[in-house]
Amino acid sequence: MAKKKETFYKNSSMIIGLILVSCVLLICILSYFYMPYEPNEMNISDRFIKPSDNSEYILGTDNFGRDILSRIMIGSRTVLTVGIGSVCIGAFIGIALGALSAQFKRVVGSAIMRVMDGLMAFPGILLAMMLVTVVGRGAQGSIIAISIFMIPTFARLVNSMMLDTESLLYIKAAKSYGSTNMQIFFKHFIPAMLPKLITQFSSAVGSAVMIETSLSFLGLGIQPPNASWGLMLSEARQFFLQYPYLAVAPGIAIIMTVLGFNLIGDGLNDLLIKRRSKA
Amino acid sequence: MLNYILSRFKSSIVVLFVVSIITFAVLMIIPGDPAQLILGTEATPDVVQELHSAMGLDKPLYEQYGNWLINLLKFDMGTSYLYGESVTTLILNCLPITLSVALYSMIIATIIAFIFGIISAIKKDSVIDYFSRSIMQLGTAIPSFWIGMVFVVFFGLKLKWFPISGYVPASESFLGFIKSITMPSVVLAIGEFGLLLRIIRSSMQESISQDYMDMAKVKGLSMGKIYLKYALRGAMVAPLTIIGMQFAKLVGGTTVVETVFALPGLGRLVLTAVEHRDIVLLQGLVMFITSSVILITFIVDILIMFMNPRIKTFERGE
């Protein structure tokens, strides 16, 4: 009985995660076909319309009279592009560096891993903030900063997994058959590492979204008049004491996205890794 | 045992060295001449050139790095051009605020995580277990700036329990000090306790399933005593590591919360340095914060070694 409940909980977290992420994806796709208003269009006569006012603005308008729903919709593009894009770049470089350091253990490998240790020692978003100072603000700067932030996690993961897998018989067999390192890497290592990589990828997108919104909130990410959920909250800060509704929609959007990717990551972890190791 | 301490110390020093190179290199490739940045666009080229060489910017990079590193070891981090004060003074002024918020929030997070983690582990799959697991997921997904804004509206504006923003030094009024840092600390704690709860729950579960627990039950000890005295003791090591790590992270990760609550702490100083491209200040801050994080992690590791006899016999067997 308890077992059934347990599996239900695990699957339910996966299902809820999938639902949340598909909602955000749908909003993003929809934004290319239809948005109720032009997201950057200012309408001074329509400032601070509350969602409860029953006007044609479903989520109300902000301090410039811009439609909040449209800005949430176009903001989803930024969040997903920066979130998924930076993790893709970070994962790619991280996997390459991790593989390289597992292959050439001595000088190159330990040099790479020490640099990764160094990158990981910077607490929280301090590294991202420092990098933004150099590469500049905006979507591009955020992508570069966050992808560098993501590199060490993937590099360490790949490095340790490859060192574990290396001594297994089938890898040794492939080597003795004369397969090249590249062949072994793509044919044997990558499939063996895939479950953990996918899991890590999903959780990494969750934290990338969190960093992007934090940077935008601090004024170091997406710059106005472009829309990002973090920036919307930052703009709402001056007015939300009188108009708390301004902070509701962007906050819920961020929570949905981060929670969704985290839950998928957890669900995948249970499905792909824990179950496999039990069997 | 001494070997373990030495090897941990060695790797800490290596990490610190790598961190210093990264910090120096990243902020050196910043576009634009720092001398020009300080003097502004109206300065004549001669004056810029003079400051340029006075700051040692015409020397080769390795020499600049060496000088910077030697000065760091003497706790001389240079002068911030934005404030015109020494970076060390600026950091020391802001440090108490960030430290007290980090400590306070860690205490809150630890208490909540232990209570819910232990109950979750003992009453596995109960309502409380599901509840605390859901809260745990939500806690890590809620952005601290958002929950901070919600708190400001609810507890600050509606209920008027706490001031909306600002900082009251403890020397002025202790109650005011506690009040001014309570909301930021709770907000930070919400983000922190999720991971802690997860670790406590799983290590408590593991220690409950050990043989000595059955032994204790057979001996007829009361359940409360069994859980608190035996199970909890066995389950302490992993959470302690996490508490240390999270405290270290908090020291560097308070920028967002300090911005929401207008606390003049280290995080705010970092943000100001980034906004105004005050490279000397930023370099000093990043080095100070990151070295404190490495130091705290090192101390925690050593403390854990004394608590856990299994590590005492650990020999580095690479």
Boltz contact constraints between the chains, C-beta under 6 A:
constraints:
  - contact:
      token1: [A, 2]
      token2: [B, 125]
      max_distance: 6.0
  - contact:
      token1: [A, 5]
      token2: [B, 125]
      max_distance: 6.0
  - contact:
      token1: [A, 114]
      token2: [B, 18]
      max_distance: 6.0
  - contact:
      token1: [A, 115]
      token2: [B, 18]
      max_distance: 6.0
  - contact:
      token1: [A, 117]
      token2: [B, 15]
      max_distance: 6.0
  - contact:
      token1: [A, 118]
      token2: [B, 15]
      max_distance: 6.0
  - contact:
      token1: [A, 118]
      token2: [B, 18]
      max_distance: 6.0
  - contact:
      token1: [A, 118]
      token2: [B, 19]
      max_distance: 6.0
  - contact:
      token1: [A, 118]
      token2: [B, 22]
      max_distance: 6.0
  - contact:
      token1: [A, 121]
      token2: [B, 15]
      max_distance: 6.0
  - contact:
      token1: [A, 121]
      token2: [B, 19]
      max_distance: 6.0
  - contact:
      token1: [A, 121]
      token2: [B, 290]
      max_distance: 6.0
  - contact:
      token1: [A, 121]
      token2: [B, 294]
      max_distance: 6.0
  - contact:
      token1: [A, 122]
      token2: [B, 290]
      max_distance: 6.0
  - contact:
      token1: [A, 123]
      token2: [B, 249]
      max_distance: 6.0
  - contact:
      token1: [A, 123]
      token2: [B, 252]
      max_distance: 6.0
  - contact:
      token1: [A, 123]
      token2: [B, 253]
      max_distance: 6.0
  - contact:
      token1: [A, 123]
      token2: [B, 293]
      max_distance: 6.0
  - contact:
      token1: [A, 124]
      token2: [B, 249]
      max_distance: 6.0
  - contact:
      token1: [A, 124]
      token2: [B, 252]
      max_distance: 6.0
  - contact:
      token1: [A, 124]
      token2: [B, 253]
      max_distance: 6.0
  - contact:
      token1: [A, 126]
      token2: [B, 252]
      max_distance: 6.0
  - contact:
      token1: [A, 129]
      token2: [B, 274]
      max_distance: 6.0
  - contact:
      token1: [A, 130]
      token2: [B, 286]
      max_distance: 6.0
  - contact:
      token1: [A, 133]
      token2: [B, 274]
      max_distance: 6.0
  - contact:
      token1: [A, 134]
      token2: [B, 26]
      max_distance: 6.0
  - contact:
      token1: [A, 134]
      token2: [B, 30]
      max_distance: 6.0
  - contact:
      token1: [A, 213]
      token2: [B, 143]
      max_distance: 6.0
  - contact:
      token1: [A, 214]
      token2: [B, 256]
      max_distance: 6.0
  - contact:
      token1: [A, 217]
      token2: [B, 145]
      max_distance: 6.0
  - contact:
      token1: [A, 218]
      token2: [B, 271]
      max_distance: 6.0
  - contact:
      token1: [A, 240]
      token2: [B, 149]
      max_distance: 6.0
  - contact:
      token1: [A, 244]
      token2: [B, 153]
      max_distance: 6.0
  - contact:
      token1: [A, 247]
      token2: [B, 149]
      max_distance: 6.0
  - contact:
      token1: [A, 251]
      token2: [B, 146]
      max_distance: 6.0
  - contact:
      token1: [A, 254]
      token2: [B, 143]
      max_distance: 6.0
  - contact:
      token1: [A, 255]
      token2: [B, 141]
      max_distance: 6.0
  - contact:
      token1: [A, 255]
      token2: [B, 142]
      max_distance: 6.0
  - contact:
      token1: [A, 258]
      token2: [B, 141]
      max_distance: 6.0
  - contact:
      token1: [A, 259]
      token2: [B, 141]
      max_distance: 6.0
  - contact:
      token1: [A, 262]
      token2: [B, 141]
      max_distance: 6.0
